[in-house]
Amino acid sequence: MQILHHLFQVGGSLSGLTHTNQRDPFDDANVYVLQAEEQLLLFDCGNGETLEQIFTNMKYWGLSPEAISTCFITHPHWDHAGAAHLLQKRGVRLIAHAKTADAIQAGDERCCGFLYHKQFIPCEIDETVEDGQIISLGGIDIKAIHLPGHTMGCTAFAVETEGKRLVFSGDVIGTLGYGDFGWDGSIDFDKQSYLESLLKFSRMDFDIMLPGHGLIYFDHPRRRVEECLNQALIQWR
Ligand SMILES: [Zn+2]
């Protein structure tokens, strides 16, 4: 699904772009591809069982899976990061926050395999990023924004391209038309951190928010964050 001239959504079971036998609309997260000159950057990679579907979708849009250089991972949950070990075998460089890297390298309950009755296959992350750090690839700057709470490693990635400010936000904000939270059952879920992250996120402004599941927010995405902050302040104190 083409979003901008150089931005595509190529995976996501809630959007029907990928599917598994479990018929769970949340078992495969949104996967985005950004063209950065000759290389392709992936944001999250799905659960692993859908990687071939993602590649088929990419080819439909004229995007070669061989051109994927890097995958930025928002957090270690199976539906977002289960394919990381497969990409690594193909020579793709994996980038994530240190807390996400630690979970993916352990492959433990922080990766939520149990939630899907799956075994998370661990792998090494090639490069860790800290809050505010900028990675430059193919003429594009990708800025990490650490937003812990849904998991302690949750990280959004901000990019400016085609005159628009984008943010790949993972599961920080939910999928409904108004502000709602990411799932709160993670073993490293933390309300206080989540509140602080929502406050921090609400002070930032973007043109397009690309979440981990469901609809892309083209219209005032900050309002969704503010609504979510409001709900969190009411419910979590
Ligand atoms: Zn998640």
Boltz pocket constraint, residues with backbone or C-beta under 6 A from the ligand:
constraints:
  - pocket:
      binder: B
      contacts: [[A, 75], [A, 77], [A, 150], [A, 171], [A, 182], [A, 183]]
      max_distance: 6.0
